Amino acid sequence: MNVTVENLAPCKRLLRVELEPAKVDAVFGEITADFQREARLPGFRPGKAPKDMVAKRFEKEIEEEAKDKLMREGFREAIKQHKLTVVGHPDVEDIQFGRGQAMQFAVTAEVAPEFQLPEYKGLQVLRETTRVTPEDIERTLQSLADQKTEYQTVARELKTGDVAVINYSGTCDGKPITETAPTARGLTEKKSFWVTVDATSFIAGFGDQLAGMKAGDKRTITVDFPADFVVPQLTGKKGVYEVELVEAKEKAAPPMDEAFAKALGAESMEKLRENVRGDLQNELNAKINRSIRNQVARNLLDKIQIPLPESLVEEETRNMVYNIVHENTQRGATKEAIDAQTDKIYETAKAVAHERVKALFVFEAVADKEGIRVEQTDLIRRMGELAAQYKMPLDKFYKDMEKSGRLHEIGNQLLSEKVVDLLVQFARIEDTVAAPTA
């Protein structure tokens, strides 16, 4: 067999393969023999028909199978000879093939990048020595109280912190907002809409202009849509709203007493504070550990610049776009709003995809060097965790993942986690005091 390899791009190769006539005839003979054993021709018992008759009767089928087998074996041997790791789906062309003659074909294939691993042991990372403060505990208790807040209708004027129930209609440049931004129906008109009276609710600068209104009052409110506003057509423009106050409501949070503690499953306020402190410290420790893991991974990846197979980046980009669109849909975004952000979504997805594909190759290289493997028990354990998360039977979840071709994604995630475990194990961790939170 003769093989030549041409570099078309950093991760793309053109392989020209030639197989000698003897190899071609040998495979024809093997395939013909296989057909002869299975052939059922009139006048002959199964497997007893003459070889020449079988070859003539199934000429086209034999030729197709022989061609496929020769290409598969030839391509496999070619990449083995040249130590290439092929990714994606190779493209075969320029096939010359027939009995008694050499077979020639060309394959364009993307290959894994070749690169040298930098030193990955002893990566420098910072660990924040943060502790839960009494202020953190009180903020959390206040948040828990806010979740049990009741809203009582009041006859007085609105003040900061109250909730206004309003009817409104909005215009931009003297026209309904939907004429400027067709997808922004919710910004154009609403009935019985709840807004907190502060500077940030709804649209920046809208809520605090409600202060002083009483039920039945009407007021014109103007806002400036910020440069980073979620609806691109409105950025930098002015909105004018005609507002009617339907109801004024004040927040009535429960007192933080023993009854409050018992309602949250604690014996006393002291015990509730202990529970909150423990939960906050666990969250803080998890955040610190995530930071360390992210740092070692980022520090290693920043040391390497490698070309990446375009098909893998595009495939991962498509997956990321799907995930972003799905998440936005789950949050209630309309199709029109998502379509308006198509270019931005694609750019974001491609940047993330590039880093994920890069990490895959780098982490695989570390795993190969360190002998790190994902065992079947690791995969089964993770599958069980995911199945429980999605509230599905394990066998059904496994079949779904297998059918969708996503089992390898889970394996890649597990491999990456094991590699990051190693990086953290050998990292040089420096403790630093975190800046106080506001």
Secondary structure as UniProt FT lines:
FT   STRAND          2..9
FT   TURN            10..11
FT   STRAND          12..19
FT   HELIX           21..38
FT   TURN            42..43
FT   TURN            46..47
FT   HELIX           51..57
FT   HELIX           59..81
FT   TURN            82..83
FT   STRAND          86..96
FT   TURN            99..100
FT   STRAND          103..111
FT   STRAND          124..128
FT   HELIX           134..147
FT   STRAND          150..154
FT   TURN            160..161
FT   STRAND          163..172
FT   TURN            173..174
FT   STRAND          175..176
FT   HELIX           177..180
FT   TURN            182..183
FT   HELIX           185..188
FT   STRAND          189..196
FT   TURN            204..206
FT   HELIX           207..210
FT   TURN            211..212
FT   TURN            215..216
FT   STRAND          218..224
FT   TURN            227..228
FT   HELIX           232..234
FT   TURN            235..236
FT   STRAND          238..252
FT   HELIX           258..263
FT   TURN            264..265
FT   HELIX           269..302
FT   HELIX           310..330
FT   TURN            331..332
FT   HELIX           335..340
FT   HELIX           342..370
FT   HELIX           376..389
FT   TURN            390..391
FT   HELIX           394..403
FT   TURN            404..405
FT   HELIX           407..425
FT   STRAND          428..432
//
